[in-house]
Structures are given as structure tokens and as C-alpha cells.
């Protein structure tokens, strides 16, 4: 693989020795499914994340376009039930930074998933300040998202009142993996879902 193609996969700069192995190890843990929620596995995931943050830090001034797409939460440090990874549930995050749009979508895994879900819409913006990792989040509407009928999708959304500023620091980013730290201190690890189309889910 050439240096140029290596950079396109893993960010604007090829990672230092050890970063690729750390990344592959982390992706393997995340794709292991619910077994990654055990205490020992969770500790290993967090250690891998912290190492990869040092070896392969994201730089959204050069990587903002890599944010775009459908991401699935595979692990988080939160104990909240709606942030728990379950084999029967898809916890998706849809990001369209060019349009300043995002959607958090919780739905059943499998063929029933497209029929209904719980979603929260937000406006997002990449902050220009160093270290070029922060994305501001302004939640706008939330509610039920139903099946598509023709060109329209059934939905029942209400306005969301956000009483505090929200943001994510995207600390690791490439074509398959994203690590973020939220304003409440939660650590998130997500993998890209190339099988899901961003435009279809956001429309």
C-alpha cells in the first residue's frame, strides 16, 4: 500500500508504528458484540482507545468529510440503558457535517428495524479552534420515526429543549472507526455502517 492510500484510510497522516495493530485489535473487540461489555473486555477496550488516541489523533480540519455517514455504537463507558450495546438493538448515529445535520436513531436490529425507531435530530458544526476535534451539537427535535411510504417517511417529532451546550470531541477517526468523548465525560466507540445509506435515513 502506498503512503497516499495509507493516509486516506487512516486519516491525513500515516499513523506511527503500532497504531495500525492497535486499531485492528480495537476493531476486533468492538465487532465481538455483547461480549465486549464484560468488565475485563471493557477495560481492554478503554486501554486500546486511550493508546490509539495518542498514536492516531483525529484532526477535523483535514478529516471533517470522514465524519459523514452512518455510524453504529459498539461500546460506551456509560451505564445508561439506551447506550448499552445489545445484539437485538441498533444504536445508530447519522452525521452530515456538510449540511450541519445529525440524527441519533435507536431501532431493532434485523428486518424490523426500518419499520420504526426512536430518533433525535440535531444541528452540528465542526469547531475551528485547535486541536480541531470538537463538534458542537444542538438538539432540535425528537420522537418516533416510522416506515417510508412512497417518497415520505412517517414520523412524530416534537421540539427538544436543550438547556446546556452539548459537544463531542472526535479523538480518533478513519474510514471504519470513530472514537468520541462527550461533554458529560462519556467515551464512545463506533464503527461505520457502509451498508446503510445516509441520505435515505436522514430524509
Long-range contacts (C-beta under 8 A, 24 or more apart in sequence): 8-175, 9-174, 9-175, 10-56, 10-174, 10-175, 11-56, 11-58, 11-59, 11-62, 11-63, 11-66, 11-173, 11-174, 12-59, 12-62, 12-63, 13-59, 15-55, 15-56, 16-55, 16-56, 18-55, 19-52, 19-55, 19-56, 22-48, 22-51, 22-52, 22-55, 22-56, 23-52, 23-56, 23-174, 23-177, 26-52, 26-177, 26-189, 27-176, 27-177, 27-191, 29-75, 30-74, 30-75, 30-177, 30-189, 30-191, 31-74, 31-191, 33-85, 33-87, 34-85, 34-86, 34-87, 36-74, 36-75, 36-85, 37-75, 37-84, 37-85, 42-75, 42-77, 45-75, 45-189, 46-77, 46-187, 49-172, 49-179, 49-187, 49-189, 52-172, 52-179, 53-171, 53-172, 53-179, 56-172, 56-174, 57-131, 57-133, 57-171, 57-172, 58-132, 58-133, 58-170, 58-171, 58-172, 58-173, 58-179, 59-131, 59-132, 59-133, 60-126, 60-132, 60-133, 60-134, 60-135, 60-170, 60-173, 61-128, 61-132, 62-132, 63-173, 64-97, 64-126, 65-97, 65-98, 66-173, 66-174, 66-175, 67-95, 67-97, 67-126, 67-135, 67-170, 67-173, 67-178, 68-95, 68-96, 68-97, 68-98, 68-198, 69-94, 69-95, 69-192, 69-193, 69-194, 69-198, 70-94, 70-192, 70-193, 70-194, 70-196, 70-197, 70-198, 70-201, 71-95, 71-178, 71-190, 71-191, 71-192, 71-193, 72-190, 72-191, 72-192, 72-193, 73-188, 73-189, 73-190, 74-189, 74-190, 74-191, 75-188, 75-189, 76-186, 76-187, 76-188, 76-189, 77-186, 77-187, 77-188, 78-186, 82-106, 83-186, 83-188, 92-193, 92-196, 92-201, 93-190, 94-198, 94-201, 94-202, 95-124, 95-198, 96-198, 96-202, 97-124, 97-125, 97-126, 97-135, 100-124, 100-125, 101-202, 102-137, 103-201, 103-202, 105-145, 105-201, 107-145, 114-147, 114-148, 115-146, 115-147, 116-144, 116-145, 116-146, 116-147, 117-144, 117-145, 118-142, 118-143, 118-144, 118-145, 119-143, 119-144, 119-145, 119-155, 119-157, 120-160, 121-157, 127-167, 133-169, 133-170, 133-171, 134-167, 134-168, 134-169, 134-170, 135-167, 135-168, 135-169, 135-170, 136-165, 136-166, 136-167, 137-166, 137-167, 137-168, 138-162, 138-166, 139-166, 153-203
